[in-house]
Amino acid sequence: MIVPAALAAALHWPRVRLHAGDVRFWLAPLWFLLAVSLWLAPMIMAALATGLDPYRAYMDDILFRQTARRYMQSWDHHQPWWYFLAIMPSMWLPAFLLLPWALPAWWRRLRRRDPRYLLPLAWWLLVVLFFSIPHGKRDVYILPALPMFCLALAPLLPGLLKRRDVQGVLGAFAALLAAGLTLIGALALLGDPGFEIRLTHGRGLAPGATDALAWTALAMGIWGGLSLWASGRVRPVA
């Protein structure tokens, strides 16, 4: 958040001031360091005081191997540089469906130098860019960017949801989701047992867990379909 704020302040965007000379500006970083030290300091002290190899190995693994070394020399989860560009459209539904309408609106507001959109959008961009550099990538790495994406999208929702084309896209998505859940639940309960076996082994589920998931998916699909049918029968009241 500081990087886009500093850039906006340097370019004299309206209502953007860092106030680095104010003591209160440094309170948040200090509290952050204090919170981290509540775990970090005892861990380092215990590892160094005991002198035992397992303690030192744990400290090295947590502080270096799983952070800097994993970033610089990833040893698993290798993915291409565009991996997150393919993940976001599928994992951030249904919000990501609004992107074709949100992009022009964001661009207009950025041209007006509105910092309320610059900060969350820059956060989103920087997080995705940072985790796209190493070879090792997982979908959960960019989850911190999702709240900022939604924060930038939220002010546009009242206007977007009044558009007929947006309503059509979201309605079609809801219908496909309800139909898909109903089909998956029915196939898991009534179809080929091999599907249940593959799901159990592929996801590491307990033997009876697939039945519970199947009933849950079936119930959600039927409920979603009935909700769509009921919403179509409701007439707006003037």
PyMOL commands that set and color helices and strands:
alter all, ss='L'
color gray80, all
select helices_A, chain A and resi 2-10+23-50+53-72+83-91+95-111+115-132+139-142+145-160+164-190+193-203+209-233
alter helices_A, ss='H'
color red, helices_A
deselect
rebuild
show_as cartoon
